[in-house]
Amino acid sequence: MINVLKIELKLFLTYSLLIPFGVSLIRLAIPVLDYLVNFDYIAEVLCLKKEVPRVAVMESAT
């Protein structure tokens, strides 16, 4: 009886610690996944600088 309670307590503590840890890791990945899924929309609609300005190349006088 006591051994069964020890095993159940170990399982309970293990899962009660692993589940919040796993959720916290998934929460960090959600913005990256959202960006990857909506990349075309972000690039076409939300991007402020659609035209890439040309950088003037200065030639050094030799």
Secondary structure, 3 states (H helix, E strand, C coil): CHHHHHHHHHHHHHHHHHHHHHHHHHHHHHHHHHHHHCHHHHHHHHCCCCCCCCCCCCCCCC
